[in-house]
Amino acid sequence: MKTKYKPGRQVYRLPPCPDYDISGMELWLAALAKEGLFLTEDGFFAGFGCFEVREPQAAKYRLEAVQKQTSVWSDGNAPDPDQLALSEKYAWEYVAKRGDFFIYRTLDPSARELNTDPAVQALALNAVKKRKRWAV
């Protein structure tokens, strides 16, 4: 399947949903991958997502809640090395960060899910919820 974009080019898209709409973001990113647009490590800037044009391919994306508050000047703008090693072990690559979420991608349809414990996931999402509340 061919892409309608010139390979190697960068394309910018405005996300259709806020960063906290986890399933919406994951589905949108996966749909763009089928069109040949893959989120780059530049991620999101000024509200727009930066995508590299490649051969269209099925990809799965997952948003993982950031445990600690981060800012442009903090060290928390990337997952810790242990988290990166574990994700790579399960065939997931860290791509970028958007808001309070780290974004991972896999091209392996049989890749194990990153987060299989709902209790741990709930704790991380509650931390994000508290930070959002304080921001308001």
MODA-V361374 format. One record per pair of residues at least 6 apart in sequence whose ideal C-beta (glycine too) atoms are under 6 Angstrom apart, sorted by the first residue. I is the first residue (numbers start at 1). J is the second residue. Records with the same first field share a line. If there is no record, write none. Layout:
I->J ; J
//
This chain:
1->56
3->36 ; 56
5->11 ; 53
7->53
9->53
10->50 ; 52
11->37 ; 51
12->48 ; 50
13->49
14->48
15->49
16->28
17->24
19->98 ; 99 ; 101
22->63
25->63
26->61
29->39 ; 61
30->59 ; 61
33->59
34->56
35->56
36->53 ; 54 ; 56
37->51
38->52 ; 54
39->51 ; 95 ; 96
40->50 ; 52
41->96
42->50
43->96 ; 97 ; 98
44->98
59->105 ; 107
60->106
61->105
62->104 ; 114
63->101 ; 103
64->102
65->101 ; 124 ; 125 ; 128
66->100
67->124
68->76
69->131
70->76 ; 77
77->97
79->94 ; 102
84->94
87->104
90->111 ; 112
91->106 ; 108 ; 111
92->104 ; 106 ; 114
93->105
94->104
95->103 ; 105
96->103
100->128
115->121
//
